[in-house]
Amino acid sequence: MKVLALYGSPRKDGNSAILARHFLTHAEKRGASVEEINLNCLQLRGCQACNLCKTKFETCVLKDDLTSVLAAIAEADLLLFTSPVYYGDVSAQLKMLIDRTFAFLRPGYIALEQPNRLPAPKPLVFILTQGHRDSKVFADILPRYSDLFGWTGFAKTYPLRAVDVYHQGDAAKRDDLLVQAQTLAEELIPNSSAG
Ligand SMILES: Cc1cc2nc3c(=O)[nH]c(=O)nc-3n(C[C@H](O)[C@H](O)[C@H](O)COP(=O)(O)O)c2cc1C
């Protein structure tokens, strides 16, 4: 099973990356192959709304570092998106990627039973970290994106939401969050390494 993790934080060892790596460690133990991509290290642009992915081509025509990332998403069996909450939403780094997945949607997608071009629907683990300690605040973010991702071909979103993690490294001291990351890996990755 191929797991592709896309990191949306500029902090390489930030809270969202800590939880993602914990998930990946347990995914690898179960025999998955894992790849990590730090979006902050890439040269990328947001969607240009040229609509060429709906009129002339089946892929995004922009040629930048996201070109190969979009191809890798199509190939992966399970995706992991991570982001800090920035001003009540995902980071700009992750949002640019999300907008570029517009190229996965077929022309006339709104009326189609199979609205996307992905070879197979894939589960998405979405890790979101925030400094605010009240879980009611920013609770809208994950459900909003999850609803849209159904169209894109990310069959089901499995959220991992970390609240009250402000400083870099806070998530590493939170057993409740680390257990959630491990449990998700155990639920979603079939154990192919056993005997
Ligand atoms: C530009 C910026 C905007 C932020 N906006 C919010 C916010 O709206 N709500 C919040 O709870 N925390 C906010 N934070 C705090 C981060 O969400 C928090 O530190 C998070 O754990 C960072 O995750 P990371 O270590 O993976 O980057 C913000 C931090 C920065 C740098």
The ligand as an SDF file (V2000), in Angstrom:
LIG
                    3D

 31 33  0  0  0  0  0  0  0  0999 V2000
    0.3830   32.8950   10.5070 C   0  0  0  0  0  0  0  0  0  0  0  0
   -0.2070   32.1140   11.6350 C   0  0  0  0  0  0  0  0  0  0  0  0
   -1.5900   32.1030   11.8060 C   0  0  0  0  0  0  0  0  0  0  0  0
   -2.1720   31.3470   12.8190 C   0  0  0  0  0  0  0  0  0  0  0  0
   -3.5280   31.3660   12.9510 N   0  0  0  0  0  0  0  0  0  0  0  0
   -4.1060   30.6080   13.9090 C   0  0  0  0  0  0  0  0  0  0  0  0
   -5.5190   30.6020   14.0510 C   0  0  0  0  0  0  0  0  0  0  0  0
   -6.2620   31.2410   13.3160 O   0  0  0  0  0  0  0  0  0  0  0  0
   -6.0450   29.8330   15.0430 N   0  0  0  0  0  0  0  0  0  0  0  0
   -5.2560   29.0780   15.8990 C   0  0  0  0  0  0  0  0  0  0  0  0
   -5.8040   28.3950   16.7720 O   0  0  0  0  0  0  0  0  0  0  0  0
   -3.9100   29.0600   15.7730 N   0  0  0  0  0  0  0  0  0  0  0  0
   -3.3290   29.8010   14.7970 C   0  0  0  0  0  0  0  0  0  0  0  0
   -1.9590   29.7760   14.6570 N   0  0  0  0  0  0  0  0  0  0  0  0
   -1.1630   28.8140   15.4840 C   0  0  0  0  0  0  0  0  0  0  0  0
   -0.9180   27.4940   14.7460 C   0  0  0  0  0  0  0  0  0  0  0  0
   -2.0980   26.9640   14.1740 O   0  0  0  0  0  0  0  0  0  0  0  0
   -0.3400   26.4370   15.7080 C   0  0  0  0  0  0  0  0  0  0  0  0
    0.8800   26.9110   16.2290 O   0  0  0  0  0  0  0  0  0  0  0  0
   -0.1490   25.0880   15.0460 C   0  0  0  0  0  0  0  0  0  0  0  0
    0.0620   24.0740   16.0100 O   0  0  0  0  0  0  0  0  0  0  0  0
    1.0400   25.1120   14.0960 C   0  0  0  0  0  0  0  0  0  0  0  0
    1.1930   23.8330   13.4920 O   0  0  0  0  0  0  0  0  0  0  0  0
    2.6270   23.4000   12.9030 P   0  0  0  0  0  0  0  0  0  0  0  0
    3.5760   23.3510   14.0810 O   0  0  0  0  0  0  0  0  0  0  0  0
    2.3980   22.0940   12.2630 O   0  0  0  0  0  0  0  0  0  0  0  0
    3.0010   24.4680   11.9240 O   0  0  0  0  0  0  0  0  0  0  0  0
   -1.3480   30.5570   13.6790 C   0  0  0  0  0  0  0  0  0  0  0  0
    0.0460   30.5750   13.5060 C   0  0  0  0  0  0  0  0  0  0  0  0
    0.6180   31.3500   12.5090 C   0  0  0  0  0  0  0  0  0  0  0  0
    2.1180   31.3480   12.3290 C   0  0  0  0  0  0  0  0  0  0  0  0
  1  2  1  0
  2  3  1  0
  2 30  2  0
  3  4  2  0
  4  5  1  0
  4 28  1  0
  5  6  2  0
  6  7  1  0
  6 13  1  0
  7  8  2  0
  7  9  1  0
  9 10  1  0
 10 11  2  0
 10 12  1  0
 12 13  2  0
 13 14  1  0
 14 15  1  0
 14 28  1  0
 15 16  1  0
 16 17  1  0
 16 18  1  0
 18 19  1  0
 18 20  1  0
 20 21  1  0
 20 22  1  0
 22 23  1  0
 23 24  1  0
 24 25  2  0
 24 26  1  0
 24 27  1  0
 28 29  2  0
 29 30  1  0
 30 31  1  0
M  END
$$$$
